[in-house]
Every structure is written in structure tokens, then in C-alpha cells.
Amino acid sequence: MNPIATIYMENGAKIVIELLPQAAPNTVNSFLFAALGGYLDHHAIERIVPGNWIDMSYTAFGQEACRYLIPNEFELHPEITPLDSYPGVVCMGGYGEAGLASCEFFFPLRACPEHKGIYPVFGKVLEGMDEIYRLEKVETVPVTDFPIEGVEINRPVEPQVIDHVEVELFGETYPEPVRVKDPELPLCWK
């Protein structure tokens, strides 16, 4: 059985995700490293772009342990056909040629064919799309000091906080992710 991650929000809602190691094995390993390490717990969601996506973090969850990049999944595993990105899946963010974010995952709010082969789909939402759509509608304010040009950043006025994440591995073990060696870290992590 595939691992199941449950994101418990402070407001009592939960988002249940089936992780898909067969579709993005290293990405799943990286998410599991962060979730099992408790690095996602008590984190306020940092970026909401209505009609596009809900990006849980752009600061590596503010955790030193999560400030690493992983290689593009489909360069690491060229035998895998990337899945389509659309509402109901979860994807890993990234920084272009530098690599994928360690654990900066996002929920697409529209079909995103431009993501295929770049931002890997590594899970599907089993429960909690109502919470994702609620998050899309919360009041936000623009972030004007984001250090990467051309990126729309809106943060919630009222913090929307992940209380904690629980993972069920069904007795399986997953290795540490393969990391990019000596990466140039994104400016928004510094």
C-alpha cells in the first residue's frame, strides 16, 4: 500500500493525501523526510494564488534541515512518465535548473500542463478538497519584498496554520532523498 499523509490544520480540518512513490520516488522520500521529522508542523501557509495554486511554503518551512534541493525527478528517473497536474493532486515546487525544493509542496487549483515533467505530482488528495478550496478564498495581502522577480506571492491576512502531519507507512521503509550536491540555494531561503 502507498503511504498516506494527513495534514491536520489548526482549524480542525484535515487534508488526506495518498503518496505515489511509483510516480515520483525521490520526491516522496523528500516529503516523508520533512513530514516524519516534524518540520511541517505549526507552519503558517505562505502563498495563495487564487485560480492557480496553494503553495505551503517558499522558505523551506523556515527549517534549516529542509534547506536542500533534490534533482529533477524525471532526470533522476527518466523511465517514469510524469503525471498531469490538476486540482486533486499535490506537486513539489522547484527552482528551475537549480532543482526541486526539498518539501515546498503545493496544491494546483487548475489544470497545469506547463508543470508536467518539471514539478512532479507525488500524491493525490483523498479527502480535504473542501479545505483546499476554502484556503483559496481566504483574504490575502501581496508580499512585496519577495526576492525573485515575476512571482506572485500573496500571504493570508489571518494565518492558516498546519497543526501537524501524520504519516502511515504500512510497514514500509523509505530512504533519505537524493539531494543536489552543493546547490545554490534560492534567495527566499536566505
Salt bridges, closest charged atoms under 4 A:
GLU18 OE1 - LYS124 NZ 3.59
GLU46 OE2 - HIS43 NE2 3.60
ASP55 OD2 - ARG47 NH1 3.38
GLU64 OE1 - ARG67 NH1 3.04
GLU73 OE2 - HIS77 NE2 3.70
GLU79 OE2 - HIS77 ND1 3.29
ASP84 OD1 - LYS116 NZ 2.89
GLU114 OE2 - ARG110 NH2 2.77
GLU131 OE1 - ARG134 NE 2.83
ASP163 OD2 - HIS164 ND1 2.59
GLU166 OE2 - HIS164 NE2 3.08
GLU176 OE1 - ARG179 NH1 2.89
